[in-house]
Amino acid sequence: MGEDDARLRAVVSLAQTMAAAYTPRDSWRAAALGACEALGGSFAALSVWERDRGRLRVLVNAGQRAEGEEEFPDEEAYPVHEFPEITEFLHERWAGGGEPDAWVETADGLPGAGGPARGARPYCHQRVAALRRRGRGCCVVAPIVLHGRAWGELYVARQAGKPVFDRDDANFATVLAAVVASGIAQTERLEEVRKLAFTDPLTGLANRRAVDIRLDEAVEAHRTAGVVVSLVVCDLNGLKAVNDTHGHAVGDRLLERFGSVLSLCGAMLPDALAARLGGDEFCLVADGPEADDVVGVATELCDRAAVIELGNGVACGVASTGDPIGPVRSARRLFRLADAAQYRAKAARSLRPVVAGRDGEVIRLADSPPKSAHDRRRLRGNRP
């Protein structure tokens, strides 16, 4: 019972570790490391089957990595047609109602432990060559099935000279693959929930909650490391007229089109966050680029917005710690400045962005009390 107890504990540990994973990468790493330890391996990898590209793409390499193996490789992938056992499983056994089972490959090319219905199976030349090249003696491969479809594979290897995996190991790998599949499904559900929580449903851009978090982090980086933080706030002109004249469905399409333009322009700034704050208000958050670069992108945004069908351009305000705007110790301060600049642009019907610190009125406007309880600058935290 000793080995059975150890394997039961390994299964529980794997499930718990994957359940605690916060990101997909954490989940992949937990799956590979947990399976590697449970099977007494030296190395493990988790791969996903990309149907549209006909390949297995490695998500994570864990354990004793060989030269050239990265923990999270960008482009380590293998054409499925080079692995006949995958094709056999996907198109013959699984399609015919078979159950997923694991098998063993050995560096000497001798038949490994095949599935119960297959017995010994022919080895895969590519896997054998890879084992030899990386100093490994054997591997066990377990298909991962998710939502009733083949999702990818779990791969665990042992160094040359270590005992070869046997039938019991292959059976146990099948169990581990099922646990991994459950963990991946949970991670995907959590990612979808997180995406909904931080995404504007109409445009697909980030929402106000995502902006608040990103801007707080960026301002903290500015305070501690002097990182330049910039905020571009845009108000889409004429939306109400479009809604009143053509209907809200047309207005929504206008918002979507501008959202696409904002996303395109935001991509010109490394790691910038494009977001819809609500209604006809949008913004870009950038940390790192110089203020002039941000102003240049904001100008491009104004130019592109001016030619959107049925639109009437945007009022755009920019506030950047790279300009003379005084100390910025909170996201609220940067928002007030960008909003005041946008307010100036709106009032002047400016075709170009107004920039805090470059327009003498913006800072005074941002620091003055709102004129009425309905002044929308109150939303940015400016109080009498």
Protein Blocks (a to p, Z undefined) as FASTA:
>chain_A
ZZmmmmmmmmmmmmmmmmmpmbfklmmmmmmmmmmmmnopabdcdddddfknopacdfbd
ghjddehiafbafklccdfklmmklmmmmmmmmmnopacddddddfklpacdddfklmpa
dddfklmmmmmmnopabdcdddddeehiafbdcdddddehiacddfklmmmmmmmmmmmm
mmmmmmmmmmmmmmmmmccfklopacfklmmmmmmmmmmmmmmnopacdddddddehklm
mmmmnojklmmmmmmmmmmmmmmmmmmpghiacddfbhjbccdddehiafklmmmmmmmm
mmmmmmgghiabjadddddfkbcebjafbfklmmmmmmmmmmmmmmnopabdcdehjamk
lmmmmmpccfbfklmklmnopaZZ
